[in-house]
Amino acid sequence: MTTVSSTDQLYALDPEIKITLCRLRKTRNIMVNISSSSDSVIYSDQLSTDISPSSSNIFAEPG
């Protein structure tokens, strides 16, 4: 017995769906690989420490 998934039925209706889905999966895999590298973790840590609280509060009263 062969089961047909709902995505297979969509592919039959529009082949562009399959192409788009493949592109999305490829992009997601690339993003997961980038975010799991240690370089990106170090970079994101540096970004969060470079922002001081006083510069992020534009509504603060001048001292």
Secondary structure, DSSP 8 states (H G I E B T S, - for coil): -----HHHHHHHH-HHHHHHHHHHHHHHHHHHHHHTSHHHHHHHHHHHHH--HHHH-TT----
